[in-house]
């Protein structure tokens, strides 16, 4: 297993165990199977285990397995505060104490603000006393390092990075999402600030393994370097500086063995120009059904009406490449999970964006098309629920 340093020099396995998708049986996590998988990963060198308050049964399962096998002090636990459920400082203590109890521990190694969506969300938490609370927990040793997980555009991500002295952060990132969400821009900005980045969704929920078009599969099969699609996806991430740990929701021993084997040989800078071209060709094959040829360059931004144009087009394209559910989920996260929404419906057709688009996209026209597909009743109901939960 290869390891990389966190902000303070601690060695973290480049492959982390994502504990959101343990196998269930009869509506409950299959304890024996999950225990075997966790132990297999530990024996192969994985020392980073990521869970969250809202992952049903996950914290309790992880805590029990680590305690039973005397592993707590040999691994790092990362879990998350459901910041969207916080109404006062007492709530911070309530949820954190419950997490410690579930995890059967007296401290959390890496603690994240779960799904921190924008700066205003952080400002709301700050007014409730979150910074003083974090300081207290770090001084007592109950929280070792503090970070946040994020879904949204790169502009907001960079502002969040600057809003506090973070120890680390986590973003969705893979070779298909290089220029969407926080993306390469966010990764590079965090790196410039000395903040290590952990990665979620390296396989885009399995999309980069199980649902590749035939053309993409043939490109991998014909290439001189024989690797599985999953290995290509992981190695593309491990090839980059600034990435500390890539999380994988591994739910089979075979998957763990494959991923840990690859994580034992991966190096920064190992990709050749031909390797990079292969993945660009694979992306092109995946995106042949795209409706808008947006590259995510962001020359159209900022929009005077705060429309997240690249984020909207990314979700709109996913409507045709990944399906309606995936598209609506991303659109909701990128446009509605913030106090000031960045929806396509904000557009007043001023046309300023089109002047700067190097692809010559008819942005106003395509925003209308995206709005028709993405802003139906489901979106507005979900948006209303989100704003109620987040107290916007």
Order of alpha helices (4+ residues) and beta strands (2+ residues): beta-beta-beta-beta-beta-alpha-beta-alpha-beta-alpha-beta-alpha-alpha-beta-alpha-beta-alpha-beta-alpha-alpha-alpha-beta-alpha-alpha-alpha-alpha-alpha-alpha-alpha
